[in-house]
Amino acid sequence: MEADVHTGAMFAKSFFTGFTLFLLEPVFWYDFDYKLAGNINVLKDGKVVKKVSATTNATISTKWLSLSDVSALEAQALVKAKKSLFQQLMQAIGK
C-alpha cells in the first residue's frame, strides 16, 4: 500500500494558507497595557511629613505573528516604566 500525498494539492494549500496569513498579518494587533503606581511616605523623626504618589503607564503593541517578541518587549517596557515612576517620585519628594 502506498500513500498518495497529492503534492500539488498540498503545495497549493500551503501557499494559500501562508499567503493569506501574510496578507492578514498587519490587520491583527495586540495591545498590552500596564499601569504602575507608587506611594511613598516621607518620615522625619518618625512622623509622616509628606505623602507622595505617582503613576505611569506602559503600552506594548505588536502584530499577530510577532507575539513571540512580547516577552523581550515586556521586559524593556517595564524597566522604562519603573524608571519613569522612580523619577516622578524623586521629583515630588525634592519639592
N, C-alpha and C positions, 0 to 999 in steps of 0.2 A: 504494500500500500504506500502510495506517495502522496505527500501533501501538496496541493496546488495553492501557492501563496498569492497568486494574482498580483504579480509585481507591478504591473501598470496601474491597477486599481489602487493598490496601496500607495504608490507614488503620488497619484492624483489626490487621494485623501490626505496624505501628509502635506502636500503642497498647499491645498486649500485651507487646511487647518492652520498651518503656520502663517500663510498669507493673511488669513482673517485675523489672527492674533496680532500680526504686525500692523494691520490697519486700525484695529480697535484699541490697541495698547495705549495710545495717547488720550483716549477718551476716559479711561478709568483712573482716577486719582484718589489717594487715601491721605487724609489729614489726621495727624496725631497731635492733640493739643495738651500741653502741660501747664499747670499753674502752680507756682511755688510761692509760699507765704512764709514770712519770718517775723518773729516778735522778740524784742529784747527789752529787758528791764535794766536800767542803769541804776546801780546802787551806790550810795555814799553813806558811809558809817552804818551800813545795814538797813538803810531806808531807801525806798524807791524814789529816785529823783526824777526820772524820766522814763516814759514808756514809748518805745519806737517800734513801728511795724512797717513792712514793705511787702509788695507783691511783684512778681514778674511772670510773664507768660512766654512760652516757647511753643512754636508750631513746626512740625515736620510734615512736608508734603512730598509724596512720592508717587510715581506711576506704578501701575499694576505689576508689570514684570520686573520692577526694581525693588520689590518688597524685601529682597534679601539684604539690601543695604540699610534697612531700618535700624538694625542693632548698632551699626557703626555711627549712623547719623544721630541716633538717640543719645549715645554717649557724648558726642560732640555738643549737641544742643543743650543737654542738661548741665554740662560743665560751664558753658557760656551763661546759662540762666542762673546758676548758682553764683557765678562771679558777679553778674549784674545785681542780684539780690544782696550780696555781701556789700558791694559798693554803695547801694542805696541806703543800707542800714548804717554803714560807717559815716556817710554824709549826714544822715539825720542825727546821729549821735554828736557829731562835731559842731552842730549849730547851737 
